[in-house]
């Protein structure tokens, strides 16, 4: 027997239950242990049990998304070049750089008074902001004398002016929507890359200098959309592993892999629960035993479903031997027949 | 406090607005002065709520109030002269209240006060002085020695354990018919006490004993909070207690003129328990004092009218049917009848109360706790000969695992060990009141006493192994600790079942000691067997030892049928087929099928050979 085969699990081994237990038990310890590192304000990310739940529920967007964007060789060598890219990505909202908005309904113009301090902090000029604002909203903008932005709405309709004002406060003046604050980071090898506190990888890939094949995000669905299920599976397994390691909990990789496999086995990302894996179970009884009992029974009756008794839950329910472990083997030749032959 | 002139400041009396004042502070001052002078009742409390800009005056009942010494201009009103008078007992507490030296604050007024812990802490803004620092603790918490040297959670835990301690809870326990009572045979006052303990005179009806405790392991028998007891000490009456339980019953009256009767039920009674069960009853149907009783014995014989009216009518009026409703000793219970009383309810029905007593000798499984939140269960009672001993022949009563100390940070436990040891040598009680001015000096004080009596300064002694007779390499910390025997005792809790009662609805075993139930093999336990792949063991647990049912299922239509014993055939009531097979399923599943049917859904069961 080959060495690797010695370590294979045997047929009928309930690997799923073991994986669930192996992940569930440390989960009970995790609830009480949430430590916060003082000082490092930027790195407060969902961790521990909430993050695990988020992953297993296959949530559409993580509550603290993060992107790691690697750059093309010509950009990754110097900080200045990398910073150039980071600036193109870093998302800045109008709300964060302006003091207030003054509307002139008589002329149909809106004056946006900027906060110089916060402008400096993000290294953005009024001219740049005005240009982006014009592009975003499709309006005419110019920079006024005190470094303020004047928006000409070309309308004197009260309602329309106010609508533009609302849009202005919500508008993005720099970077990519949803990308969050992007900063340059350096790898151990010396290469520079960009880290962003948001996730929207499709437009980021278009940015010049970004290596489109080397973008990582903790948003499972973005990985699934852009790179496919395999990438989503790997991201899921990696994120699970990382979250557990952060809490100093060691779970064998195989359990994590199995869970990631189970969630992506049909080529899509499924959550573990009513809307995902459990909901897709074959057995009516197994589904009814989990959640929404009556709904499943009524559906089964309406469609005349048959329960083939192939799972664990339904066999325990009726009192049969479960088709796992020692119950997974059946006699091929029946006793009566052998006796006949002996005679 | 910022003064808000522009807004009206409303005054609330017991939660109802009664008016408003221009200057709340002047107003409050006036009220307080009136109270201190005795113009208005001392039970009136007044508080200014800054956020609401309101004055609240409370005079209603149910407020928790605490006395404080009034501080004025940075000086305590309880002057030295007054204090001396107090010591000479020329004046009393009431005098101090009446003369505005002490006053009671409620929760709301306390929010406005700045209280100094000691006289030295008094600053410019101080309004009150704490009578004693220990008053931050309550009744129970104040009975523990050295609480300031323990971690707070442990102190809190002690406060809840002490309520479970067995002791002399009332001196008239002989006359009382408590549903459950525990009396310690030889209660002792602790050697290390606190001022509050003495003031409350708890030593007069103590709830513990001073144990000689060695901090030592014992062949692994005191792992994880388990403790080891000395058999000889137990035989001498250590922590021995009496357990009392009262059974009572009433001669109830029913509509229709029927009533219960206390008497030995005649054999014709429904549910008759057999002659033997009633053999200890006297003529009046109630047991006599000093009778030894065991499980199954009837304590109070009672016959009741039948539960349903039809039965008595069905009897044709010839002989009235009766039902046995006697009080029987529950499984596992035994003891001696201590006392029997007859009394009457407000409804003029007779009531009988029977008190049964039983000695509870400490045994493996009983729970003990010290006054430092250190609880443990007895794991072994060791023969005297096998216990470790000192040079002088001192043998510990209890051995506590030293690993339980560092992580719990109950230094007070160690301090008490030393203090009580010193106290027992010196022949005096020692003081362990919280926040003592002596502080760490206490330790050197104890060391001095111990040294003076020829003992090791810090309590470590060379002990000899009782089994081999050789000295232990390490010196062991030994001393005296006041231990409480908590009322959780195995003999009142243990229960076994192999076969037994099942629930009517599900045919599954019942739950709980009172119903002779089993221990639930729950979902997580089930998962463990699934994970191990032990399919037959799982089936045995979930089916064979639970709610196995054999039903007949029609081979043709898959519905449940029945056996017609008269015609000796199996019948399917739906398709009239006679081809049915016996199938073993869980009764719960049969019930599920029945419930599905009640929803007008027809389930069919398919089978394979």
Interface residues (C-beta under 8 A of the other chain):
Chain A: X12 X13 X14 X17 X18 X20 X21 X297 X298 X301 X306 X312 X316 X317 X318 X319 X320 X321 X322 X323 X324 X325 X326 X327 X328
Chain B: X526 X527 X528 X530 X531 X532 X533 X534 X535 X536 X538 X539 X542 X543 X548 X584 X585 X586 X588 X589 X592 X596 X599 X601 X606
